[in-house]
Amino acid sequence: AYLSMSEHEGFGVPLIEAMMFGVPVLAYGVTGVPYTVGYGGILLDKKDFYEIAEVIKEVVSDSELRSTLVEAGRQRAEDFSKEKWDKEAKEVIGEIIDG
C-alpha cells in the first residue's frame, strides 16, 4: 500500500504512479489530493495513526478489498493518460477555434 499524509500536496504524481503500478493508495484528503485520487483510493479525513494502521492492515489482508482498490486505482490513473489528455486538449482547442 502507498500512504501519503502530505498536508501540502499539489497534483500528486506519486499517487498516480502508485495507482498505475497496482499499489492501493491511501492519502490524507487535503489540498489537491482528493482531485488526484478521485475514486481510485481511500481518502483519509484525519491523522489518527492508529485508525490508519487498521485501514492499512485491512487493505493488505483483505484480498477482495485490495483487488477492488487496485482496479479502481488503475482506472483512475488511466484518466491521466497521455492519450486521454491529448483527446481532451484537442476538444478544448476545437471549441475555442470553432467558438
N, C-alpha and C positions, 0 to 999 in steps of 0.2 A: 504494500500500500504506500501511496505517496501522501504525506501530510504537509500542508502548508499553513502556517499560523501567522503569516505576514500581516501586519496592520497597514502596510503602505504599498501593497502590490497594485501595479497598474494593470496592464493587459495580462500578464502571467503566462508567458511562453512555456515555462516548465510544467504548468498544469496541462497544457495541450500536449506537450511531449509525453507526459506520463499516460494520458488517455490514449494517445496514438499507439503507444507500445503495450497497451493492455494492462496497465497498472491502475488499480482502483484509486480514485482521488478523494481525499477528504481535505477541506480547506475552510479556513476562517472566512466567513461570508461578508467581508467588508470591501470597501473601495471598488475596484473593477473586477474582483474575483467572481461575484455572482453572475456577471455578464459573460465572463470567460467560461466558467464551469457549466453554467446553464443546467441542463438536465443530465449532464454527464458524470456527476459525482455527488458527494454528500457535502452540503454546506453546514458549517458549524456556527451557531449564533453566540457562543460564549467560550471562554477559555477555561473550561472546567476539565483539567487534565485527567482526572480520574474517569470522568464520563467519556472523554475522548479515547482513553485507553480501552474502555469497554467496547466502544464502537469499532475501534481497530481490531480488537480481538474477534468481534462478531464477523467483520468483513473477511478476515483471513481464515476463520474457521468454518464459516458457512459457505460451502461451495456454490450453492444456488444464488445467494446474495452476491458473492464475488463475481460470478458469471454475468449476472444482471448488470452490475456496475461496470464490468469490463466492456460489455457490449454497448451500454449507454455511452460510456466514455469514448469508444471508437467512433460511434455515430456522431457524437458532439465534435470530436477532433476533425471529422470529415467536413463539418460546417466551415472550417477554417482552411480547407484545402486550396491550393493554387487554382485548380480548375473552377471551383465554386466562386472564388473571389474574382477571377478573370471574367466569368459569365456575368456576375453582378455588376462589375465595373463597366462592362460593355452595355448593359441595360441602362445604367445611370447615364452614361455618356450619350447613349441614343436618345434618352428622354430630354437631355439638355439640348442636344443638337436639333431634335425634332420639335422641341419646346413650346 
